[in-house]
Amino acid sequence: MLSQDNIDERLAANEVRINSHLGITAKLAPKVGLPSDFCYQIIRQVGNYKDVYDRHSGPNTIINLPRGLNDLHINGGLHYPLPIK
């Protein structure tokens, strides 16, 4: 899973699946007016869904709201991410 904590090392590992997921190899982003590294920048600066949820609503916040149905399907939730090809 890509997160704020591991995105730089995963990108440095030059993994084909990660490069594809981040749009680096597909080069589709410029065709729709976005910088080619926009996915990387979003994850690096904001984080993935778990990063954001944990930061604002998770166990280390005053809200302390368990993810429950907001969790991934493999953890009993309803989130089912699209497969990375």
Beta strands, then each sheet from edge to edge (+ up, - down):
end
